[in-house]
Amino acid sequence: MRLYRTARPHLAAVSEYRPGKPIEEVERELGIRGAVKMASNENALGPSPKAVAAARGALGNVHRYPDGGCFYLRRELSKRLGVKPESIVFANGSDEALVMAVRAFAGPGDEVIVADPTFLIYGIAAAAAGARVVRVPMRDFRYDLGSMAARVSPKTKLIFVANPDNPVGTYVTVRELAAFLGRIPKSVVVVLDEAYFEFAAREKKDYPDGLKFLKVHPNLVVTRTFSKAYGLAGLRVGYAASNPEIAAALNKVREPFNVNLPAQAAALAALSDSAHLGRTLKAVSEGRKLLERELGKMGLVTVDTATNFILIDLGARDAEAVYEKLLRKGVIVRSMAAWGLRGFLRVTIGRPADNRRFLRALKETL
Ligand SMILES: *Cc1c(COP(=O)(O)O)cnc(C)c1O
């Protein structure tokens, strides 16, 4: 696609983000029904019923602008997380918090360090801002934090660490994170993306809570989201927690009413629905065991995951062709082509019936 000629020239080299295919799109394009989406790491159990009721309750007031300061959500979250209210910046999904970090800290002439492979938004946002993206390959599917720290230069403004990583699913440990943060100059902002915090914190004993590092590292930003374990991806609520000075910078590039009214109400209600969160974490844990065991029986290698998705190595097989065949069977997983991961697929852990349907479709396909 050509760019309109007054668009900023560096945008020509920026790739667009392509999300997992929506169910309606697959059904429309292939003329099928009853497709299941296991492509975007959404909550397979759905949203908390309490969150849905709260969002519905807010609809009668949507002629009003939402509270730009998210007062009630901020008060509750600040209490739960043990961080000052002014340390939290809310976002239209944590994606927006990541983009705000780039807008506030990096521009032309600056460098942004990311892992490879990792969440695509980091590189896209940095490139769109005109910054140079420095990619540091993972080692054995784990962050190579030593090499990332070694790439810091006087031009480095930002480093993104997804913990756990997407699309790989592995995490960095408390010790690894502490050592890394100790090596990074205070002039460089480290964004620790904890989109899968709830899953990892339940499964892995040495998984760090990034918020615990905020006091010692004033250059740290921790992002979290209501899109994954809390099941509100469609409402778009996430946040960044940081030292209040960083939060002040993020607020300057934040759109005034970026978190809408039903979303604020739903997020607040979701926080108090610990039963739904508990059910979600249990379903993911059980689904992961089933999928890992059955994929193993099929002779497939999976990467040990701390999340609600699994990266699967299809070996010498054509993963794109497998992805397409699964689509035709109504099973939407994620092609890894955009990450340059040849021979891999990523599948989101679903409900028990979804998992079995995926396994059956994959067996038939292979
Ligand atoms: C899903 C995801 C996010 C954010 O999603 P939002 O819906 O924008 O909150 C952020 N980082 C990673 C690594 C993710 O996988």
Boltz pocket constraint, residues with backbone or C-beta under 6 A from the ligand:
constraints:
  - pocket:
      binder: B
      contacts: [[A, 40], [A, 41], [A, 92], [A, 93], [A, 94], [A, 95], [A, 96], [A, 119], [A, 162], [A, 164], [A, 165], [A, 166], [A, 193], [A, 195], [A, 224], [A, 225], [A, 226], [A, 227], [A, 228], [A, 233], [A, 236], [A, 237], [A, 238]]
      max_distance: 6.0
